[in-house]
């Protein structure tokens, strides 16, 4: 029995430690705090919310709303775990229609910060103020306050230094907070938002009652809303509405993808896949469509109680939801095409092709392409380019449709794989180097990570304590927007979890940024290189295929 003395005993954790552990599930960074407090304000039926930030929210977050407030007798209980006014019985969990419901936010935030709550339930001008530090209530006292609630959070993670050191720079944390505010503002049109940072007004979104496109334009951009295709699609128990970005404005990253379920922002790989498949071959690999979409359905058919942060969702009928969204996106994009004018004449192949395509831009005579063993034994003649992307030429056997974007992507993937395998990278100096200024503290942290870029031929140097310069790019990025690529790479390196795969994804996303004005030699070089490369890229569409006259007419007619 003496061995029993060496067996660790089971005991309950001290409340303070348990609260700090629980906070790790809810509070990851200042943006997490802002999200939880905004959701509480919206659930309180506020129609105006003010957000004041200092140093990206690291030093101070203050959120004031004009909602219904907190009852005076309930103020202390807001810090208790699993205390909420939004659920009253077990069955309600199956039909949650509020943004918050777990009753963890305020207690979790208080456990890792110094927090003050002021609230009033009426227009008397009188309310209560409670101040706490690390879950300990310091005082509760009367205070002058209008109807609504103000929550101020200071010195986040002051009592958990191990977590505080993982916070990024002020600029990075502020970007995350901005995204959360936009994400929530985009789904609650009848609520106005006013944001200041370090005492300066940075965002204002007035409440809108009907002109939702105005709010969407303010957040997703004027270009998006001008080129977006409105979507309104219903079937069975589902309703999907919103805006689909034109394929032409697809981006290098997924920062313009907003998807909501019953007003709640969600992340779901199945739904994202359905949307991407709906775009089909309208966007090329490495690019991300832009959209603002709202899915409405019976709350009982979706479980949002999957993750403490409430991002993820589990559907009762995932395949049905996937197929519905796929159909909605595909049908809307297809219906949004502008009908092609009827072609006059005898309906011959050459007349219709001439009507539908533009002559390829070459600075020298467009003679025959050199023969390549992968295609034919006789040289091929360039005929035209379709939609600025598909090169049409003919050999002795058939008409060839050649996808220039896919070709460049395939060659870039091959070149990148060779570089990663240790092969020499061919670099091209930029005619005009790109310089950027960032906070010195940020560049100090980034300097050691610049080697991640040098490995693949992206030459970035620190030219001053607060600036860096992009001087060279690998040859396979000759058509890239150097400035845009530079900004995306720096943003990726500033994320603590950035890895080689993240860098490669961004690089490949910029392969086809600019079409450029191709010479005849450029076309010959690209085609000859791809024809001598075995196609194995699973995520890249076929680079070329042979077309009969009927095939070509069908393609042109379905543009």
Secondary structure, 3 states (H helix, E strand, C coil): CHHHHHCCCCCCCCHHHHHHHHHHHHCCCHHHHHHHHHHHHHHCCCCEEEEEEEHHHCCEEEEEECCCCCCHHHCHHHHCCCCCCCCCCHHHHHHCCCCCCCCCHHHHHHHCCEEEEEEECCCCCEEEEEEEECCEEEEEEEEECCCEEEEEEECCCCCCHHHHCCCCCHHHHHHHHHHHHHHHHCCCCCCEEEEEECCEEEEEECCCCCCHHHHHHHHHCHHHHHHCEEEEEEECCEEEEEEECCHHHCECCCCCEEEEECCEECCCHHHHHHHHHHHHHHCCCCCECCEEEEEECCHHHEECCCCCCCCCCEECCHHHHHHHHHHHHHHHHHHCCCCCCCCCCCCCHHHHHHHHCECCCCCCCCCEECCCCCCCCCCEEEEEEECCCEEEEECCCCEEEEEHHHHHHHHHHHHHHHHHCCCCCCEEEEEEEEEEECCHHHHHHHHHHHHHHHCCCCEEEEEECCEEEEEEEEHHHCCCCHHHHHHHHHHHHCCCCCCHHHHHHHHHHCCCCCCCCCCHHHHHHHHHHHHCCCCCCCCCCCCEEEECHHHHHHHHHCC
